[in-house]
Amino acid sequence: MIEIYHNPRCSKSRQGLSILEESGKAFEIIKYLEEDLTSVELQDVIIKLGIKPIDLIRKNEAIWKSEFKGKSLSDNEIIAAMVNHPKLIERPIVINGDKAVIGRPPEAIKDII
């Protein structure tokens, strides 16, 4: 089952959702700002994306700038920051099996569906 980590208030996330809807394939919407993600779930997403945790951070978010920017953080500390402050997670993320992509640009989603 395809999954999309979705924030309805984000235009890129809405565009990504439209791409999935137009594909006609079944998918599940995970509203990650409402549904708590565990560090294990987030680590699994990061592994599927093939990136480092810092690459999943929205570095322009106020919480990042005020709480974390300029600090030397381990991968586990970065993951904990995202679990505690899910607004920090880049979006949308689409997962299809063992493949995942950040939908920026949203057209990147087409590569894995």
C-alpha positions in Angstrom: 0.0 0.0 0.0 1.3 3.4 -0.9 1.5 5.9 2.0 1.7 9.7 1.9 2.8 11.6 5.0 0.6 14.6 4.4 0.0 18.1 5.8 -3.3 19.5 4.3 -2.1 23.1 5.0 1.0 22.6 2.7 0.5 23.3 -1.0 3.3 20.9 -2.0 1.7 18.2 0.1 -1.7 18.9 -1.5 -0.1 18.7 -5.0 1.5 15.4 -4.0 -1.9 14.1 -2.9 -3.4 15.1 -6.2 -0.7 13.1 -8.1 -1.6 10.0 -6.0 -5.4 10.5 -6.6 -4.8 10.9 -10.3 -2.7 7.7 -10.4 -5.8 5.6 -9.5 -3.7 3.5 -7.1 -4.8 2.8 -3.6 -3.0 4.8 -0.9 -3.2 5.7 2.7 -3.0 9.2 4.1 -0.9 9.7 7.2 -1.6 13.1 8.8 1.7 13.1 10.7 0.8 16.3 12.5 -2.2 14.6 14.1 -0.9 11.0 14.4 2.1 10.7 16.6 5.1 9.1 14.9 7.5 7.1 16.9 11.3 7.3 16.5 11.3 3.7 15.1 8.7 4.7 12.4 10.7 7.8 11.5 13.9 5.9 11.3 12.2 3.4 8.9 11.1 6.3 6.7 14.6 7.8 6.7 16.1 4.5 5.7 13.6 4.1 2.9 14.4 7.6 1.7 18.2 6.8 1.8 19.0 10.1 3.5 20.5 11.3 6.8 18.0 12.6 9.5 19.2 16.2 9.1 18.1 16.0 5.4 14.5 15.5 6.5 14.4 18.7 8.6 12.6 21.8 7.6 15.4 24.2 8.6 13.3 27.4 8.1 10.8 26.4 10.8 10.8 28.8 13.7 11.2 25.9 16.2 14.3 24.7 14.4 15.9 28.2 14.4 15.1 28.8 18.1 15.8 25.4 19.6 18.2 23.5 17.4 20.0 25.6 14.8 23.8 25.7 15.3 23.8 22.9 17.8 25.8 19.7 17.2 23.1 17.0 17.3 23.4 13.3 16.8 21.1 11.5 14.4 19.1 10.2 17.3 18.7 13.7 18.7 17.5 15.0 15.3 15.0 12.2 15.1 13.8 13.0 18.6 13.4 16.6 17.6 11.2 15.5 14.7 9.1 13.2 16.9 8.6 15.9 19.4 8.0 18.7 16.8 6.6 17.0 13.7 6.3 20.4 11.9 10.1 19.9 11.4 9.5 17.0 9.0 9.8 17.8 5.3 6.7 17.0 3.3 5.1 15.3 1.6 6.8 11.9 1.9 5.5 9.1 -0.2 6.4 5.5 0.5 5.7 2.6 -1.9 7.1 -0.7 -0.5 10.7 -0.2 0.3 11.0 3.0 -1.8 10.3 6.5 -0.6 10.6 10.0 -1.9 10.2 13.5 -0.6 7.7 15.2 -2.9 9.7 18.3 -3.6 9.0 18.9 -6.3 5.7 17.0 -6.2 6.4 15.4 -9.6 9.2 13.3 -7.9 6.3 11.2 -6.5 5.7 9.8 -10.0 9.0 8.0 -9.9 7.8 5.5 -7.2 4.1 5.0 -8.0 
